[in-house]
Amino acid sequence: MHSFDVFRHYERQHWKLGDLELDTIDRDQVRPEYVTLAKSATMGESNVIAAVHGFLREFADDYDFSTFAVVWGQQEVQHHYAFRAWLAAVGEAVDDRAVALMLDPYAPGTTPSATLATNIISELTVNHVYRAVSGWVTEPVLRTLLLNASRDEAAHAREFIHYATQRLAVRPEELPSVLETLYVYSSEAKIKHPVSTFKSGITELGEHETIDTGFELFLEKVAAEGELDTLHGKVRRTFGGMTGLDLSTNGKVRRALAEALAA
């Protein structure tokens, strides 16, 4: 069972919250933007509970993937708590009422493969942003946390790719839904994350930081010229490798979608 191999690998290699030397935080290096970034990450990572609920419901007939979803969920909860722990160490609180608003499960994808595709995009996006921002942050503990989380997201993307590829091999009729998901997200002129799509209408959040706050900070302070194109290109190459199709441009994604729908 693939999830058992993943579990054993994570058990051997994964970092622990206690590895973060919070008592060594360099307070002279803590900037207001870092607090905003950590609060945004805390909110984004809090959506793991909604996602796990959705996975277990949608993949109720797939024990292997459901087990992976639980292992994945534990790591994402760890990210949430790690960012909260860093914030607490610098005297910043997180509003639990805002976190609780993230609890409602997502609507399922048009197919289970589309759901997996959405999560591949999520993991690749957050991996890219965390890694890039870690090079901009000067406070050492937060920088280490961002690097650790970035590596985790890359590993998560790899496993979602595995399960999506495996599913498409036995459910080729779900290919159009995967291509549609890619086309919708890669057509955006800015960074797009499923949390932004499904949780953007929560008016009770008011002025509270959300995952979009962190993405906006990334684009304003960190991203190099053309970096958004680099990210979209990475996502399209990933889907190309997964499907065996040339998806190197959005036009080719659209063409592949039209051909898959006509097949």
Buried (B, 14 or more C-beta within 10 A) or exposed (E): EBBEEBBEEBEEEBBEEEEBEBEEBEEEBBEEBBBBBBBBBBBBBBBBBBBBBBBBEBBEEBEBBBBBBEBBBBBBBBBBBBBBBBBEBBEBEBBEEBBEBBEBBBEBBBBBBBBBBBBBBBBBBBBBBBBBBBEBBEBEBBBBBBBBBBBBBBBBBEBBBBBBBBBBEEEEEBBBBBBBBBBBBBEEEEBBBBBBBBBEEBEEBEEBBBBBBBBBBBBEEBBEEEBBEEBBBBBBEBBBEBBEBEBEEBEBBBBBBEEBEEE
